[in-house]
Amino acid sequence: MSPENLEFVILAAGKSTRNYPHSKGIPHKSLIPLGSRKVIDHIIRELISSGAKHITIVCSDEKAKEAFELCFTKEQKIEDKFKKNGNIIGLELLQSLYVPDDVDIKYFIQSKPRGTGHAVGLVYNTIKDTGRNIVMIWPDDIVLADKYAENPEDRIPVYKRAVDTYIKNGGYGNLGMTRPVEDPSRWGIIDNGYFKEKPKESVSNQAAFGLFIFDKEVCKKLYDSAMKMNEGKAVEGIVGGELAFADALNKTIDENPEKMKIQTLSIKPTDVYLDCGSIEGYEKALLYTLLTESKF
């Protein structure tokens, strides 16, 4: 197995009200600036560094789709203008936003807020004939590896570490990227190989975030539930009117715990975690990236 056998699905269909006023007037919070780029550019760059060749962006409507497409469109006239004016920094930044020709970006429209499980299930149905497993990406979270770390392994981008770990362990089952938290009751926790949503009691303090790789068996269950949900039928796993992935995931683990228990990859102490999912976290992340990564 290689990264080419994975479909990287970025969940970008929410309203993003937690990031108002910065996200007001744009289709999604992943389109707001983060340093010299946008949040989505950081995500895409990290995925490409992990070997991703197949990326699907889940968005809310055609307008949002067009906004994302414009992020990666090559603009020769602007390049020529920057060259003519000697704007080398601007030229390099513009070209860094382009996606390599061998990377395929597709779009899936989730017009109603029906949850992560709904999105993963329906996207899986569009790629199931390829045999690819799904890597779900929450664009709220950015993790920057310390490129100056003394240990070379600490410089490897976290998405690449997660994908390499999954492939090394056989390329099947489930894997969640985690980080330690002080209060597990506020987060989705991976405890003894199972996913627990905001548990009142937990032995583990490892919160799932950023990236989750699902086995095909989980995706099949999510697709079945998503279709029933679309038909107005009763479905297990509904939280707040949306289809979460936890029910299908844990049922799959129950059926085959030896193979399906969630593998974990915790971020390193040298990694920098940037929470872009709230106005407070986003502004801190913006300041950090401006001070440490901006060309200006």
C-alpha positions as CSV (number, residue, x, y, z in Angstrom):
1,M,0.0,0.0,0.0
2,S,1.1,3.6,-0.7
3,P,-0.5,7.1,-0.1
4,E,-1.9,6.7,-3.6
5,N,-4.3,4.1,-2.1
6,L,-5.8,6.8,0.2
7,E,-8.5,9.4,-0.5
8,F,-7.9,12.5,1.6
9,V,-11.3,14.1,2.4
10,I,-11.3,17.7,3.8
11,L,-14.5,18.6,5.7
12,A,-15.1,22.2,4.7
13,A,-18.9,22.5,4.5
14,G,-19.7,24.1,7.9
15,K,-20.9,27.7,8.4
16,S,-17.8,28.6,10.4
17,T,-19.7,30.9,12.8
18,R,-17.2,30.2,15.6
19,N,-14.6,32.2,13.5
20,Y,-16.8,35.3,13.0
21,P,-16.0,38.0,12.1
22,H,-13.0,36.7,10.2
23,S,-15.0,34.0,8.4
24,K,-18.1,36.2,7.7
25,G,-18.7,36.7,4.0
26,I,-16.6,33.8,2.8
27,P,-17.7,30.2,2.2
28,H,-15.6,28.5,4.9
29,K,-13.1,29.4,7.6
30,S,-10.4,27.4,5.9
31,L,-10.3,30.2,3.3
32,I,-9.1,32.8,5.9
33,P,-5.5,33.9,6.0
34,L,-2.9,32.1,8.1
35,G,0.5,33.7,7.9
36,S,1.4,34.3,4.2
37,R,-1.1,31.7,3.0
38,K,-4.6,30.6,3.9
39,V,-5.6,27.8,6.2
40,I,-6.5,25.5,3.3
41,D,-3.1,26.1,1.7
42,H,-1.4,24.8,4.8
43,I,-3.6,21.7,4.8
44,I,-3.1,21.0,1.2
45,R,0.7,21.5,1.5
46,E,0.8,19.1,4.4
47,L,-1.2,16.5,2.6
48,I,1.0,16.7,-0.5
49,S,4.1,16.3,1.7
50,S,2.5,13.0,3.0
51,G,2.3,11.7,-0.5
52,A,-1.4,12.5,-1.2
53,K,-2.5,12.1,-4.8
54,H,-6.3,12.1,-4.4
55,I,-8.0,14.9,-2.4
56,T,-11.7,15.6,-2.0
57,I,-12.9,18.8,-0.5
58,V,-16.4,18.6,1.0
59,C,-18.1,22.1,0.6
60,S,-21.6,23.5,1.1
61,D,-22.5,24.7,-2.4
62,E,-21.3,25.7,-5.9
63,K,-20.2,29.1,-4.7
64,A,-18.0,27.5,-2.1
65,K,-16.6,25.1,-4.7
66,E,-15.7,27.9,-7.0
67,A,-13.9,29.7,-4.1
68,F,-11.8,26.7,-3.4
69,E,-11.1,26.1,-7.1
70,L,-9.8,29.7,-7.4
71,C,-7.3,29.0,-4.6
72,F,-5.4,26.5,-6.8
73,T,-5.9,28.1,-10.2
74,K,-2.7,29.0,-12.0
75,E,-2.5,32.7,-12.9
76,Q,0.0,33.3,-15.6
77,K,-0.8,37.0,-16.0
78,I,-0.2,37.7,-12.4
79,E,3.0,35.7,-12.5
80,D,4.2,37.8,-15.5
81,K,3.2,41.0,-13.7
82,F,5.2,40.0,-10.6
83,K,8.2,39.1,-12.8
84,K,8.0,42.4,-14.6
85,N,7.9,44.4,-11.3
86,G,10.7,42.3,-9.7
87,N,8.3,41.0,-7.0
88,I,10.2,37.8,-6.4
89,I,8.6,37.2,-3.0
90,G,5.1,37.6,-4.4
91,L,5.9,35.3,-7.3
92,E,7.3,32.5,-5.0
93,L,4.3,32.7,-2.7
94,L,1.9,32.6,-5.6
95,Q,3.6,29.6,-7.1
96,S,3.7,27.8,-3.8
97,L,-0.2,27.8,-3.8
98,Y,-0.3,25.7,-7.0
99,V,-1.1,22.0,-6.8
100,P,1.2,19.6,-8.7
101,D,-0.2,18.1,-11.9
102,D,-0.2,14.6,-10.5
103,V,-2.4,15.6,-7.5
104,D,-6.2,15.3,-8.2
105,I,-8.5,17.6,-6.3
106,K,-12.2,16.8,-6.5
107,Y,-15.2,18.4,-4.8
108,F,-18.3,17.0,-3.1
109,I,-21.2,19.2,-2.2
110,Q,-23.0,18.6,1.1
111,S,-25.8,21.1,0.9
112,K,-27.2,20.5,4.4
113,P,-25.2,20.2,7.7
114,R,-25.7,16.4,8.1
115,G,-22.4,15.6,9.9
116,T,-19.0,14.1,9.4
117,G,-20.3,10.5,9.1
118,H,-22.8,11.6,6.4
119,A,-20.0,13.3,4.4
120,V,-17.5,10.4,4.7
121,G,-20.2,7.8,3.8
122,L,-21.3,9.6,0.6
123,V,-17.8,10.5,-0.5
124,Y,-16.8,6.8,0.0
125,N,-19.6,5.8,-2.4
126,T,-18.1,7.9,-5.1
127,I,-14.6,6.3,-4.8
128,K,-15.4,2.8,-3.6
129,D,-14.5,1.2,-6.9
130,T,-11.0,2.5,-6.6
131,G,-10.3,0.5,-3.5
132,R,-9.0,3.5,-1.6
133,N,-9.5,4.0,2.2
134,I,-10.6,7.4,3.4
135,V,-8.5,9.8,5.4
136,M,-10.8,12.4,7.0
137,I,-9.3,15.8,7.6
138,W,-10.6,18.4,10.0
139,P,-9.3,21.8,8.7
140,D,-9.6,23.4,12.1
141,D,-6.3,22.0,13.2
142,I,-2.8,22.8,11.9
143,V,0.3,21.1,13.3
144,L,3.7,22.4,12.3
145,A,6.7,20.2,12.8
146,D,9.8,21.9,14.1
147,K,12.0,22.2,11.0
148,Y,15.0,23.0,13.1
149,A,14.6,20.1,15.5
150,E,17.9,18.3,16.4
151,N,16.3,14.9,15.7
152,P,15.5,14.5,11.9
153,E,12.4,12.5,12.7
154,D,10.9,15.4,14.6
155,R,11.1,17.5,11.4
156,I,8.8,15.2,9.5
157,P,5.3,16.7,9.0
158,V,2.7,15.1,11.2
159,Y,0.3,14.0,8.4
160,K,3.2,12.2,6.7
161,R,4.0,10.5,10.0
162,A,0.4,9.4,10.4
163,V,0.1,8.1,6.8
164,D,3.5,6.3,7.0
165,T,2.5,4.7,10.3
166,Y,-0.8,3.4,8.8
167,I,0.9,2.0,5.8
168,K,3.7,0.4,7.9
169,N,1.1,-1.3,10.1
170,G,-0.6,-3.0,7.1
171,G,-2.8,-0.3,5.5
172,Y,-6.0,-1.6,7.1
173,G,-8.0,-0.8,10.3
174,N,-8.4,2.6,11.7
175,L,-5.9,5.3,12.9
176,G,-6.5,8.5,14.7
177,M,-4.1,11.4,15.2
178,T,-4.2,12.5,18.9
179,R,-3.0,15.1,21.3
180,P,-3.0,15.0,25.1
181,V,-5.7,17.2,26.8
182,E,-6.3,18.1,30.4
183,D,-10.1,17.6,30.4
184,P,-11.1,14.5,28.3
185,S,-14.8,15.2,28.9
186,R,-14.6,18.1,26.4
187,W,-13.2,16.1,23.5
188,G,-13.6,12.9,21.4
189,I,-11.2,10.5,23.1
190,I,-9.5,7.3,21.9
191,D,-9.5,5.0,24.8
192,N,-8.4,1.3,24.6
193,G,-8.8,1.4,20.8
194,Y,-12.4,2.8,20.9
195,F,-13.7,6.3,20.2
196,K,-15.6,7.9,23.1
197,E,-17.3,11.3,22.5
198,K,-16.8,13.6,25.5
199,P,-16.6,10.8,28.1
200,K,-17.4,11.6,31.7
201,E,-14.8,9.1,32.7
202,S,-11.8,8.0,30.7
203,V,-8.5,6.2,31.3
204,S,-7.0,8.0,28.3
205,N,-6.4,11.7,27.8
206,Q,-5.7,11.3,24.0
207,A,-8.1,13.5,22.0
208,A,-8.6,12.7,18.4
209,F,-8.1,15.7,16.1
210,G,-6.8,16.7,12.7
211,L,-6.7,13.4,10.9
212,F,-8.6,10.1,11.0
213,I,-8.1,7.1,8.7
214,F,-11.1,4.8,8.3
215,D,-11.1,1.2,7.2
216,K,-13.5,0.5,4.3
217,E,-15.8,-1.5,6.7
218,V,-16.5,1.7,8.6
219,C,-17.1,3.7,5.4
220,K,-19.6,1.1,4.2
221,K,-21.6,1.4,7.4
222,L,-21.5,5.2,7.2
223,Y,-22.7,5.1,3.6
224,D,-25.7,2.8,4.5
225,S,-26.6,5.2,7.4
226,A,-26.2,8.3,5.1
227,M,-28.6,6.8,2.6
228,K,-31.2,6.0,5.2
229,M,-30.8,9.5,6.6
230,N,-31.4,10.9,3.1
231,E,-34.5,8.8,2.9
232,G,-35.8,10.1,6.2
233,K,-35.4,6.7,7.9
234,A,-34.3,6.3,11.6
235,V,-30.6,5.9,11.9
236,E,-28.3,5.1,14.9
237,G,-25.4,7.5,15.5
238,I,-27.3,10.8,15.1
239,V,-26.0,13.6,17.4
240,G,-27.6,17.0,17.3
241,G,-29.4,16.1,14.0
242,E,-26.1,15.1,12.3
243,L,-24.6,11.7,11.6
244,A,-21.4,11.2,13.6
245,F,-18.9,8.5,12.7
246,A,-18.5,7.1,16.3
247,D,-21.3,4.6,16.2
248,A,-20.3,3.0,12.9
249,L,-16.6,3.0,14.0
250,N,-17.2,1.4,17.3
251,K,-19.5,-1.3,15.9
252,T,-16.9,-2.2,13.3
253,I,-14.4,-2.5,16.2
254,D,-16.8,-4.8,18.1
255,E,-17.1,-7.1,15.1
256,N,-13.3,-7.5,14.7
257,P,-11.4,-5.9,17.6
258,E,-8.0,-7.5,16.7
259,K,-8.0,-5.8,13.3
260,M,-10.2,-2.7,13.8
261,K,-9.1,-1.2,17.1
262,I,-8.0,2.4,16.5
263,Q,-4.2,2.8,16.1
264,T,-3.1,6.2,17.5
265,L,-0.3,8.6,16.6
266,S,0.2,11.4,19.1
267,I,1.8,14.6,18.2
268,K,5.4,15.2,19.4
269,P,6.3,17.7,22.2
270,T,8.3,19.5,19.5
271,D,5.3,20.0,17.2
272,V,3.4,23.3,17.3
273,Y,-0.4,22.8,17.5
274,L,-2.5,25.6,16.1
275,D,-6.3,25.5,16.9
276,C,-8.0,27.4,14.1
277,G,-11.5,26.3,15.1
278,S,-12.4,29.3,17.3
279,I,-11.9,33.0,17.1
280,E,-9.4,33.0,20.1
281,G,-7.4,30.0,18.7
282,Y,-7.4,31.4,15.2
283,E,-6.1,34.8,16.2
284,K,-3.3,33.2,18.2
285,A,-2.5,30.9,15.2
286,L,-2.5,33.9,12.9
287,L,-0.1,35.8,15.1
288,Y,2.2,32.8,15.4
289,T,2.4,32.2,11.7
290,L,2.9,35.8,10.8
291,L,5.8,36.1,13.3
292,T,7.4,32.8,12.3
293,E,6.6,32.0,8.7
294,S,5.6,35.2,6.9
295,K,8.0,36.3,4.2
296,F,7.2,39.9,5.1
